[in-house]
Amino acid sequence: MSKILITKAGQDVLAGKMKLALDKALLEGPRTTEEIMISLVILLIGGHFDHRSTMDRITGRDGDGGFRRMEQVDVEDIAIETIQRLTQIIPPYKRTSAGRPAESYQIGELIGAIVNADTYLPNMATDDVLANVPRHTLLELVPADIGPEKYVRRAKLEDLRAMIVEGKVEWHPTSFSSFTEDLS
């Protein structure tokens, strides 16, 4: 996906919707014990400098191709509850702490990618999201068959948003794997 233009309030709305999709993926999606365990490990150690070598093994940055299988125990329900309670999706504009590594802000996004939470993301062409995007983005989203281009170009912002919502336009401007890059 390409970078999107959206206000800080819009980033908050997107982050909230992504968090709901992550929760739904954790509760309803087909998960493996390995996905749950690795997500829990990431949640507990992600962003902590002391655990960087372990995170490198999990993400594959060490050159060994990613997560190494560990012994499993039957803690799926506890792991899911823990992940849900501690995971946050933090919009890029709120990532301002100089004493905190950038990776620590992306823990929720990484877990969302692991459990395929993108499949649970709702349509983002809703009033609460569209209220935070610029006019030229709205113009790109208006369905082609809505009416004469001259009419569309002169429409007020609220009318453009209504056209998009009423036209049931599907819009998914970001994903768990590209949230930070899309909004930075």
C-alpha positions, -999 to 999 in steps of 0.1 A, spaced: 0 0 0 10 35 -6 13 61 21 -20 77 31 -27 112 43 -48 113 74 -50 135 105 -38 125 139 -74 120 150 -78 97 120 -47 77 130 -64 72 164 -95 59 147 -75 36 124 -55 23 154 -88 16 173 -103 -3 144 -70 -23 140 -71 -32 177 -107 -44 174 -96 -65 144 -67 -79 163 -89 -89 192 -114 -106 168 -86 -125 151 -73 -137 185 -108 -148 196 -123 -161 163 -95 -168 139 -77 -201 132 -47 -198 154 -19 -223 161 -3 -228 194 30 -215 179 13 -183 168 -1 -177 202 31 -185 220 53 -164 197 28 -135 201 30 -138 238 68 -138 237 68 -107 215 44 -90 238 65 -97 268 99 -89 254 94 -67 223 111 -34 224 133 -42 254 169 -38 245 180 -66 268 160 -91 246 170 -79 212 188 -111 203 157 -131 211 136 -107 190 161 -111 162 156 -148 163 118 -145 162 117 -120 134 144 -137 114 169 -108 116 195 -131 128 196 -149 95 181 -182 107 146 -176 91 125 -168 121 108 -184 150 123 -216 164 99 -242 178 97 -243 215 80 -268 238 43 -261 240 20 -261 270 -17 -258 271 -20 -221 279 -38 -209 248 -67 -192 266 -44 -175 291 -20 -164 264 -48 -149 243 -62 -130 273 -28 -117 282 -21 -106 246 -55 -88 244 -49 -70 277 -14 -58 270 -14 -52 232 -19 -16 220 -19 -2 185 -1 32 188 -5 58 160 29 70 148 24 106 160 22 94 196 55 76 193 76 103 209 96 88 237 133 92 231 140 65 258 119 39 241 130 19 211 109 23 179 101 -15 178 84 -12 212 56 8 195 51 -18 168 44 -49 190 7 -48 184 12 -45 146 36 -75 146 12 -96 166 -16 -86 142 4 -97 113 13 -131 129 -24 -139 137 -36 -125 103 -58 -99 119 -60 -80 85 -88 -104 75 -109 -90 104 -103 -53 96 -136 -36 89 -142 -13 59 -126 20 67 -148 40 44 -169 52 74 -179 86 86 -155 85 116 -125 77 94 -134 98 63 -138 129 85 -101 128 90 -88 125 54 -81 153 30 -103 163 1 -81 148 -26 -83 114 -9 -120 116 -7 -122 125 -44 -102 94 -52 -126 72 -32 -158 86 -48 -173 59 -70 -170 66 -107 -207 61 -114 -219 85 -88 -226 114 -112 -210 140 -134 -174 148 -124 -182 185 -124 -208 178 -97 -184 157 -76 -155 182 -78 -178 210 -65 -193 189 -37 -187 198 -1 -166 176 21 -196 162 40 -213 155 6 -182 136 -6 -181 115 25 -218 107 22 -213 97 -15 -185 73 -4 -205 58 25 -237 55 5 -218 40 -24 -206 13 -1 -170 18 -11 -146 -7 3 -115 11 16 -86 -5 35 -59 21 35 -34 2 57 -27 -32 72 -9 -46 103 23 -51 83 24 -16 69 6 6 95 38 24 107 52 29 71 18 41 58 13 68 85 48 79 91 
